[in-house]
Amino acid sequence: MSTSFAEALSIGLLALVLVCAVVRPWGWPEAVVAVPAAGLVVATGAIPPAHAAAEAERLGPVIGFLAAVLVLAKLCDDEGLFRACGAWMARTAGGSPRRLLAQVFVVASVVTAVLSLDATVVLLTPVVFVTAARLGARPKPHVYACTHLSNTASLLLPVSNLTNLLAFAASGLSFTRFAALMALPWLAAIAVEYLVLRRFFAADLDAGAPATGAPAAGEVAAGEVAAPPMPLFALVTVACTLAGFVLASVVGVDPAWAALAGALALAVRALVRRRTTPVAIVRSAAVPFLAFVLALGIVVRAVVDNGLASALGHLVPHGVSLPALLGTAVLAAVLANAINNLPATLVLLPLAVPSGAGAVLAVLLGVNIGPNLTYAGSLATLLWRRIVREHDTGIGLGEFTRLGLLVVPAALLLSVLALWGSLQVIGV
């Protein structure tokens, strides 16, 4: 196959895969188009089978880790962890929408960092809708916080986001050093989000909303939130899993084993108590999505092999000076909004690795903060939009973009400054 045809085919298939992931025609899973596309680039010779196999081998541990974390998050939900979070937010908000926003920021930031952004989008967002309705608050500021923090608050730990797992594997950093370097950027980005959202949604936060009518049987009245029992076993399991991540990093073991141990502990308990089934556990691992990630990686590798790497190689700054880090982060943010943050990560990481771990983390800032600018920036945002529509809450493209234009540049600038400072103090 000629180089020009291979390049055109790879780019065309990548575009098709991304469009279908966004639109999901006939409700198809993303893998329905992505897997045949990956097979086609291999079958036509657009990518050598050896390169496809190498990409699958590189992504394999990351995908296994993701599966374990998804199962862990879903089993925590089954244990009642997110219902308990909703009750805590409602009690401590004291009927104030502004205070509720602060509580949502705390919970969403922690959930995203510890249980991944998917837990925030899929499991926490519906809880926030219910909590806001019970308090008579307008839901829009609080559900916007969920989607923005599912991206921005995923900067802290390697387990917080699939992009983080990829960057962690490429950076050569330990789990604790990764977290130490990203702690200040994480706090800076969240602070920007909080200040901007409070200002942007000031009218909604001041006005609140009328209560949604009389409570149904078994429910409590608006502002009165029953306190479910705290799922201590789930909390202890999550804490032990986090400790396992740190220990695994110290002894040189893949952290996926710690995630698997946490998921197994909750799964065995749920099965013994007949709160779930093996089929439900497998379903919670989102196997079609895992297949999509693997297939997308192979298609992106074909695009990279056929010219994209050389084209972007001239644009990626070299080194870890402040201007270089800022340039890398901005390029990553732009690319994330153009082709989605997961392909952008796969494309840019090999180009950033020669400059060191600092450049890899700058890529991560761009691909995690940048997607808050457009719907297509991350799959999590697309999923959040579907959930919001199911709750009959209007989210306009113009409003989403205006908020993104206020948040993303400021958050990106301050987080890069924080990363540069962390590199100077902590080093790599």
QUIBEL-V353479 format. One record per residue. N is the residue number from 1. RES is the residue in three letters. OMEGA is omega in degrees with one decimal (999 if undefined). BURIAL is I if it has 24 or more other C-alpha atoms within 12 Angstrom, else O. Layout:
BEGIN
n/res/omega/burial
N/RES/OMEGA/BURIAL
N/RES/OMEGA/BURIAL
END
This chain:
BEGIN
n/res/omega/burial
1/MET/179.1/O
2/SER/-178.0/O
3/THR/-178.2/O
4/SER/179.3/O
5/PHE/178.4/O
6/ALA/178.5/I
7/GLU/-179.5/I
8/ALA/179.9/O
9/LEU/-178.0/I
10/SER/-179.7/I
11/ILE/179.2/I
12/GLY/179.5/O
13/LEU/176.9/I
14/LEU/178.5/I
15/ALA/179.6/I
16/LEU/-179.9/I
17/VAL/-177.8/I
18/LEU/178.6/I
19/VAL/179.9/O
20/CYS/175.9/I
21/ALA/179.5/I
22/VAL/-173.5/I
23/VAL/-175.9/O
24/ARG/-177.9/O
25/PRO/-179.2/O
26/TRP/178.9/O
27/GLY/-178.7/O
28/TRP/169.2/O
29/PRO/-178.4/I
30/GLU/-175.5/I
31/ALA/-175.5/I
32/VAL/178.3/I
33/VAL/-173.6/I
34/ALA/-176.8/I
35/VAL/175.0/I
36/PRO/178.5/I
37/ALA/177.7/I
38/ALA/177.6/I
39/GLY/-177.9/I
40/LEU/-179.8/I
41/VAL/176.7/I
42/VAL/-176.5/I
43/ALA/-178.5/O
44/THR/-179.9/O
45/GLY/177.1/I
46/ALA/173.6/I
47/ILE/178.7/I
48/PRO/178.1/I
49/PRO/-179.9/O
50/ALA/178.9/O
51/HIS/177.8/I
52/ALA/178.6/I
53/ALA/178.8/O
54/ALA/178.4/O
55/GLU/177.6/I
56/ALA/178.6/I
57/GLU/179.4/O
58/ARG/-176.6/O
59/LEU/-175.5/I
60/GLY/179.3/I
61/PRO/179.2/I
62/VAL/-179.9/I
63/ILE/176.2/I
64/GLY/177.3/I
65/PHE/-178.9/I
66/LEU/179.8/I
67/ALA/-179.5/I
68/ALA/-179.4/I
69/VAL/178.3/I
70/LEU/177.6/I
71/VAL/179.1/I
72/LEU/-179.1/I
73/ALA/-178.8/I
74/LYS/178.8/I
75/LEU/173.3/I
76/CYS/176.6/I
77/ASP/177.9/I
78/ASP/178.8/I
79/GLU/178.7/I
80/GLY/-176.3/I
81/LEU/-176.0/I
82/PHE/173.3/I
83/ARG/177.3/I
84/ALA/176.8/I
85/CYS/178.7/I
86/GLY/178.5/I
87/ALA/178.7/I
88/TRP/179.5/I
89/MET/-178.0/I
90/ALA/-178.8/I
91/ARG/-174.6/I
92/THR/178.9/I
93/ALA/177.5/I
94/GLY/178.7/I
95/GLY/-178.1/I
96/SER/177.0/I
97/PRO/179.1/I
98/ARG/178.0/I
99/ARG/177.4/I
100/LEU/178.2/I
101/LEU/178.2/I
102/ALA/179.9/I
103/GLN/176.8/I
104/VAL/177.9/I
105/PHE/-179.5/I
106/VAL/-175.9/I
107/VAL/-177.6/I
108/ALA/179.4/I
109/SER/-179.5/I
110/VAL/-179.9/I
111/VAL/179.9/I
112/THR/-177.0/I
113/ALA/-171.5/I
114/VAL/-174.4/I
115/LEU/176.0/I
116/SER/-177.4/I
117/LEU/179.8/I
118/ASP/178.2/I
119/ALA/179.2/I
120/THR/-176.6/I
121/VAL/-170.4/I
122/VAL/-171.6/I
123/LEU/-176.7/I
124/LEU/-176.8/I
125/THR/176.5/I
126/PRO/177.4/I
127/VAL/179.0/I
128/VAL/175.5/I
129/PHE/-178.2/I
130/VAL/-178.1/I
131/THR/179.1/I
132/ALA/179.8/I
133/ALA/-179.3/I
134/ARG/179.6/I
135/LEU/-177.5/I
136/GLY/-179.5/I
137/ALA/174.2/I
138/ARG/-171.3/I
139/PRO/-168.7/I
140/LYS/-179.8/I
141/PRO/-173.9/I
142/HIS/178.7/I
143/VAL/171.9/I
144/TYR/177.9/I
145/ALA/-179.7/I
146/CYS/-177.4/I
147/THR/180.0/I
148/HIS/-178.5/I
149/LEU/175.1/I
150/SER/175.3/I
151/ASN/-173.5/I
152/THR/-175.5/I
153/ALA/177.5/I
154/SER/-178.1/I
155/LEU/-162.9/I
156/LEU/-171.2/I
157/LEU/176.3/I
158/PRO/-175.8/I
159/VAL/-170.7/I
160/SER/-172.0/I
161/ASN/176.4/I
162/LEU/176.9/I
163/THR/177.7/I
164/ASN/179.5/I
165/LEU/178.4/I
166/LEU/-179.9/I
167/ALA/178.9/I
168/PHE/179.4/I
169/ALA/-177.7/I
170/ALA/-171.5/I
171/SER/-174.9/I
172/GLY/-179.6/I
173/LEU/170.3/I
174/SER/179.6/I
175/PHE/-176.4/I
176/THR/179.1/I
177/ARG/174.9/I
178/PHE/-178.8/I
179/ALA/-179.5/I
180/ALA/-179.9/I
181/LEU/-176.2/I
182/MET/-176.8/I
183/ALA/-178.5/I
184/LEU/173.8/I
185/PRO/178.1/I
186/TRP/-179.7/I
187/LEU/-179.1/I
188/ALA/-178.6/I
189/ALA/179.3/I
190/ILE/179.0/I
191/ALA/177.4/I
192/VAL/179.5/I
193/GLU/-176.4/I
194/TYR/-178.3/I
195/LEU/-178.6/I
196/VAL/-179.2/I
197/LEU/176.7/I
198/ARG/-179.7/I
199/ARG/-175.0/O
200/PHE/-176.8/I
201/PHE/-177.1/I
202/ALA/-178.2/O
203/ALA/179.6/O
204/ASP/-177.8/I
205/LEU/179.1/I
206/ASP/-174.5/O
207/ALA/-172.9/O
208/GLY/178.9/I
209/ALA/177.8/O
210/PRO/176.9/O
211/ALA/-172.7/O
212/THR/175.7/O
213/GLY/-178.5/O
214/ALA/-179.4/O
215/PRO/176.0/O
216/ALA/179.7/O
217/ALA/179.1/O
218/GLY/179.5/O
219/GLU/177.6/O
220/VAL/179.1/O
221/ALA/179.5/O
222/ALA/179.4/I
223/GLY/177.9/I
224/GLU/-173.3/I
225/VAL/177.5/I
226/ALA/-177.4/O
227/ALA/176.1/O
228/PRO/178.7/O
229/PRO/179.3/O
230/MET/-178.9/O
231/PRO/-174.0/O
232/LEU/-179.5/O
233/PHE/178.6/O
234/ALA/179.5/I
235/LEU/179.6/I
236/VAL/179.3/O
237/THR/178.9/I
238/VAL/178.5/I
239/ALA/178.5/O
240/CYS/178.0/I
241/THR/176.8/I
242/LEU/176.5/I
243/ALA/177.3/O
244/GLY/176.6/I
245/PHE/-179.2/I
246/VAL/-179.2/I
247/LEU/179.7/O
248/ALA/179.0/O
249/SER/-178.8/I
250/VAL/-175.2/O
251/VAL/176.0/O
252/GLY/178.2/O
253/VAL/178.6/O
254/ASP/-179.7/I
255/PRO/178.0/I
256/ALA/179.9/I
257/TRP/176.6/I
258/ALA/177.7/I
259/ALA/178.9/I
260/LEU/179.5/I
261/ALA/178.2/I
262/GLY/179.3/I
263/ALA/-179.7/I
264/LEU/179.8/I
265/ALA/179.3/I
266/LEU/-178.5/I
267/ALA/180.0/I
268/VAL/179.0/O
269/ARG/-178.7/O
270/ALA/179.3/I
271/LEU/179.2/O
272/VAL/-179.3/O
273/ARG/177.7/O
274/ARG/175.9/O
275/ARG/178.8/O
276/THR/178.4/I
277/THR/176.4/O
278/PRO/179.5/O
279/VAL/179.7/O
280/ALA/178.9/O
281/ILE/178.3/I
282/VAL/179.7/O
283/ARG/-178.8/O
284/SER/176.7/I
285/ALA/176.8/I
286/ALA/-176.7/I
287/VAL/176.9/I
288/PRO/178.4/I
289/PHE/177.0/I
290/LEU/176.5/I
291/ALA/176.9/I
292/PHE/-179.5/I
293/VAL/179.9/I
294/LEU/-179.3/I
295/ALA/178.4/I
296/LEU/177.9/I
297/GLY/-179.9/I
298/ILE/178.7/I
299/VAL/178.2/I
300/VAL/177.5/I
301/ARG/176.9/I
302/ALA/178.2/I
303/VAL/179.8/I
304/VAL/-178.0/I
305/ASP/-174.3/I
306/ASN/168.7/I
307/GLY/-176.2/I
308/LEU/-179.0/I
309/ALA/-179.4/I
310/SER/179.3/O
311/ALA/-179.6/O
312/LEU/-179.6/I
313/GLY/179.0/O
314/HIS/-177.0/O
315/LEU/-177.3/O
316/VAL/179.2/I
317/PRO/178.6/I
318/HIS/177.7/I
319/GLY/-177.8/I
320/VAL/170.9/I
321/SER/-179.0/O
322/LEU/177.4/I
323/PRO/-180.0/O
324/ALA/178.6/I
325/LEU/-179.9/I
326/LEU/178.6/I
327/GLY/178.6/I
328/THR/-179.2/I
329/ALA/179.2/I
330/VAL/177.9/I
331/LEU/179.3/I
332/ALA/179.3/I
333/ALA/178.9/I
334/VAL/-178.7/I
335/LEU/178.3/I
336/ALA/179.2/I
337/ASN/179.1/I
338/ALA/-174.4/I
339/ILE/-177.6/I
340/ASN/-170.9/I
341/ASN/179.6/I
342/LEU/174.1/I
343/PRO/179.2/I
344/ALA/178.6/I
345/THR/-179.5/I
346/LEU/-178.7/I
347/VAL/-168.9/I
348/LEU/-175.8/I
349/LEU/179.4/I
350/PRO/179.9/I
351/LEU/-178.5/I
352/ALA/-175.0/I
353/VAL/-179.9/I
354/PRO/179.4/O
355/SER/175.6/I
356/GLY/-175.5/I
357/ALA/179.6/I
358/GLY/178.2/I
359/ALA/177.1/I
360/VAL/179.7/I
361/LEU/175.5/I
362/ALA/173.7/I
363/VAL/-178.3/I
364/LEU/176.5/I
365/LEU/-178.6/I
366/GLY/-175.5/I
367/VAL/177.3/I
368/ASN/179.0/I
369/ILE/-176.4/I
370/GLY/-176.8/I
371/PRO/176.7/I
372/ASN/179.7/I
373/LEU/-177.0/I
374/THR/176.8/I
375/TYR/-172.7/I
376/ALA/-175.3/I
377/GLY/178.9/I
378/SER/177.6/I
379/LEU/179.2/I
380/ALA/179.3/I
381/THR/177.8/I
382/LEU/178.8/I
383/LEU/178.0/I
384/TRP/-179.4/I
385/ARG/178.4/I
386/ARG/-179.8/I
387/ILE/179.5/I
388/VAL/179.4/I
389/ARG/178.1/O
390/GLU/179.0/O
391/HIS/175.3/O
392/ASP/175.3/O
393/THR/-176.9/O
394/GLY/175.7/O
395/ILE/-177.2/I
396/GLY/178.4/O
397/LEU/-179.5/O
398/GLY/179.1/O
399/GLU/179.3/O
400/PHE/-177.6/I
401/THR/178.8/I
402/ARG/178.4/O
403/LEU/178.6/I
404/GLY/179.6/I
405/LEU/177.1/I
406/LEU/-173.1/I
407/VAL/-166.1/I
408/VAL/-178.6/I
409/PRO/-178.5/I
410/ALA/-179.8/I
411/ALA/-179.5/I
412/LEU/-179.3/I
413/LEU/-177.2/I
414/LEU/179.6/I
415/SER/176.0/I
416/VAL/176.0/I
417/LEU/179.3/I
418/ALA/177.8/I
419/LEU/179.3/I
420/TRP/177.2/I
421/GLY/178.7/I
422/SER/178.1/I
423/LEU/179.4/I
424/GLN/-175.4/O
425/VAL/-173.2/O
426/ILE/-174.8/O
427/GLY/179.2/O
428/VAL/999/I
END
